[in-house]
């Protein structure tokens, strides 16, 4: 009977601890969700650089690389990687090298441009499109028969 009571006591403590950790986890997630709705246009340049640095550090840690390994793959020195992760400004070329080493260059797709054709030019091109096939003029039709 005493063993069951002790077991239930530890189970109760475990459940309280688990529920507390669960609530803490939910709270952290809510804070992160609030931070994703930041109006970036109101941030200072320094705050944006710090946000980029934190993002790059998170990505580096997700793939389990040290700053030295990342720097070597990016063709930079470790100091440059440290600087951006600390929120210091680096050159755009260095940022691209780091993004390439982290395999996140796809984030730059937002900067791609597409050539737009004006509706007037599109109508002209559609008008010039061939409507039917014609046989060549002044060329006799070739026949396979030997008549």
C-alpha positions, 0 to 999 in steps of 0.5 A: 500500500505504501509503495502505491502511495509513493508511486502515485506521489511521484506520478503526481509530481511528474504530471505537475512538472510536465504540465508546467513545462507544457505551459512554458512551451506554449508561452514561448511559442506564443511569444515567437508567433507575436514576433513573426508579426513584426512590422519590419518597416518600423525597425531600425537598420541595426534591428534588421541586421540583428534579426538577420544575424540571429536567423543565420545563427539559428540555421547554422545551429540547425545543421550542426556546424561551427562558425569555423566550419561555416566560414571555411565553406563560405570562403570567409574568416570566422570573424565575419561569421561572428560579426553577423551573428552578433548583429554587426554589419557585413558586406552583401557579398559576405552575406551571400557567401554565408547564405550559399554555405547554409544552402538558403539562397532560395530566400533571395527568390523574392528579388527576381524580376519577370519581364512584363509584356504590355497588352498592346504588344501582346495583341500585336504578337497574337495577330502575327501568329500563323493561322494556317499552313500553306504549301510553298509557292512556285514549287512543284509537288513531288510525287513518289510515283514514276508516271 
